[in-house]
């Protein structure tokens, strides 16, 4: 399982693993029954993982397919996904009812985004409350840069990880088990004391305050589950796992601009993020992740303002192709990983890839019409393009995904119905 890793910094090749060693970091992972196999909570044919990704700077909707159904004609934007066509459903013509800033609320579209009180839990947090407690990390939130909230719980942004090495250590870093055990014991004592204090108050407060205490007990139960997960993790043996290498993408026959994208350090960093998230799913460290990706280098934001010109139009499509290359690579890794139940990791993972903004000649660089959602894996019947009516928003698709994961809800945020996927 060793993968060599080379990172270019200031023109000097450096092995990532050597850099980690020099910093005194030991990269470890709890030993599992068999590498690449899922843990004992998996059931045949049942999805139990969620992956969310928002392409923050927008996609060029003028190059989306126009034909629909199972025999739809794809376009150059989605050409990198062609081999996976039967593993995803392309949803288009969905509406963003926010504004330019609402790109941060791609998975939490509750209403007027100028009023934070209207924002509640994002898709990943709703899923994490249902399936996240089976793993050490209930929800892995990652941003590359330039966001102030991609995941939301109780109206507040969940703090994301924005550094690739911190992400690596969060997932796989070895800890001092003795010290961690002592901290967990202390947490349990504090938790028990808090519970006893709250119980003693129940008979002496008003009905309204009892409702608040019920909410408090709920949060205590979640904390208790978190401690239990951490305790289970500490009892496992460790084996060494290498830092993943960014395998370079083929650039032969591509335009000069596309070649620049594929060798851009920020592009490569995003590939590493996705590789680490794949490993987190593979080794069952987490079952829910939300990543925010923004292509804001090589002048792409400037190019989005030039979409009305032929040169700008082509550059925007080529930037989208770069995103789809990374998406394809991530999905292929999931698909090639077999599980104990006989399926693949992609079968068990509902993947939602969206873009909050639409780049098109009619609206310009930050449009609200024709937002896409790629729904991949999860055991859905795929291989089709569903074109919505232009007024439905993405919450209908998210509701269908959450219900597919077993979350018992009838609505999500501003959904009008559960989308038929």
C-alpha positions, 0 to 999 in steps of 0.5 A: 500500500505504499505510495511514493509522494513528491511535492514541488515547493519553490521548484525543489522536489521534496518527498512529502513523507520525508517532510512529515518525518522531519517534522517528527510526525508518525503517520498511523492508522488503526489496523483493520480486518482487511485493507480496503474492506468496510467495517461490520456496519455495512449492509448489502445494497444499502448506502451509508456514506455521504460525500458533498462537494461545492464548486464555488466559483461556478460552472459554465451552464451554456455547455450543459447537455440539452437532451435528457433521459438515459440516451442523453448526449453529453458535452465536452464539460463532462467528457472526463466522466464518460467512463462513469456515465452509468454511475451518476445522474446529471441534474441540471436547470436547478435554481439558486435563490440566493445571491453571489455570496450564497455559494457558501450555502450550497448545502444549506439553502434555507432562505434569505441568506442575509439573515443568518437566523434562517440557516439551520443544518446543512445536508452533511450535518443532517446525514451526520446525525443519522450515520456519522456516529458509527465512526471516529469523525462524524463529519469531515469538513474541508475547504481549500480557501476563500470561504467562511462556512461550508457546513452548518449546524444549528445556524452556525458554521462548522469549523473546516480544515484548510490545510492538507497536512492538518487534514492528514494528521486529523485522519491518520495521525498517531496519538499518545493513547495514555494521555488521550485515555486520561482526557477521555476519562476526564470528559466522561466525569464532566459529562456525568456531572453535567447530566446529574446537575441537569436532572436535579433541575428538571423538577424545579423549572418551568415547562419551557425550561424543561424543553430547553433541558431536553435539548441539552440532554440531547447534546449530552448524548451526542457528546457521549457517543463521541467519547465512545467512538474515541474509546473504540479507536484507542483500543485498536492496533496501529499500522503505518499508512503512507501520505498519498501522492498526487498522480499527474493527469495526462496533458497530451493533446490539451490546450495550453490553458488546460495544461496550466490547470493540471500542473497548478499547485492549487489544483494538485492540492485539491487532488490530495484533499480528495485522495485523503477523503477517499482514504477516510471513507475506505478505512471507515474513519468517517462516513460523511464529508463536505468539501468546498473547492474554488478555482480562483487561480490562473485568472479563472474569476477574471475569465468568468467575467469574459464568458461572453467572448469566445476565448473566455467561453472556452477557458471556462469550459476547460476549467470545468473539465479540470474539476470533472477530471478530479471528480472522475478520479475520486469516483473511480477510486471509490468504484475500484474499492470492494467491500465485504458485502460484495459491492463497492465503496461507490455503491455505499457512498451517495456523492453530491457534486454541485456548483452554487453559481452559473457562468453563462452568457445570459446572466454573466459570471455569477448567475443563479439559473441552471445550477447542476448537481451530479448525484453519483453512487449510492445504489441509485439507478444512474446513467441519465440526465434529469433537466428540472423546470428551472424553478426547483432548487437543489434541496429537492435533490438533497431531500431524495439523497437524505431519504435514500440514506435512511434519514426519516424526513419529509422536507429539507430546508426549502424543498417542495418535494423529493426529486425522482432520481 
